[in-house]
Amino acid sequence: MDTDRVIQLLEEIRALQRQQVDAQQQALRNQEDAIRAQQEAMARGRRLQTALGVVIAVVLVMVLVLLRYVIQRYS
């Protein structure tokens, strides 16, 4: 093989390797973004679950208080 051809092939291989590294880095960044978005969604879910639990507890207490009142009033 001609030396110039070998150099050209090696340069092409190096360029392809750089493209591969760039693609892997982009894939890694995308994965990091996806993980961050998933963590944020889980945090929102936990906050919503906590708020919903508080609302349910308040409603339950109100129902029990009203039930006690009705039982005492009409017994």
N, C-alpha and C positions, 0 to 999 in steps of 0.2 A: 504494500500500500504506500501511496505517496505520503510524505510527511505532512504536506499541507492538508490533505484529506483527513488524516488522523487528527490533526489540530482542529479542523472544522467539526469533526464528529465529537471530539471531546468538549468543544465549546457548546455544541448543541445539547450534549448530555448535561453539562453544567447548567445551561439555561432551563432545561426541563426539570432538573433537581430544584432549582430556585423557584420555579412555578409550583412545584409540589410542596415545597416548604411554605410558600405563601398561601396555598390552598389549605394546608393543614393549620396554619395560624388563623386563617379566617374561620375555619370550622371550629377551632377552639374558642375563638371569640363568640361565635354564635352559640356554642354550648354554654358559655359563661352567661350570656344574656338570657338564655332560656332558663338556666338555673335561678338567676336573679329574679326573673319574672315569676317563676313558680314559687319562690320563697315569698315574694310580695303577695301573691294570690293566697297563699296559705296564711299569711299574717292577717290579711283582710278577712279571711274566713274565720279565723280565731276571734277577731274583734266582733264580727257579726254574731258568732255563736255566743259570745259572752253577753252582748247586748240583748240578744233574743232570750237568753236564760234569765236575765234580770227582768225583762218584760213579763215573761211567763211567771216568775216568782211573785211579782207585784200583782198580777191578775189573780193568781192563786190565793194570795193573802186577802185580796178584796173579796173574792168569792167566799172564802171561809168567814170573814167578818160579816158579810151580808147574810150568810147562812145562819150564823150564830144569832144575829139580830132577828131574823125571821123566826127562828125556832123559839127564842125567848119571848118575842112579841105575841106570837099566836099559839103559845102552849098554855 
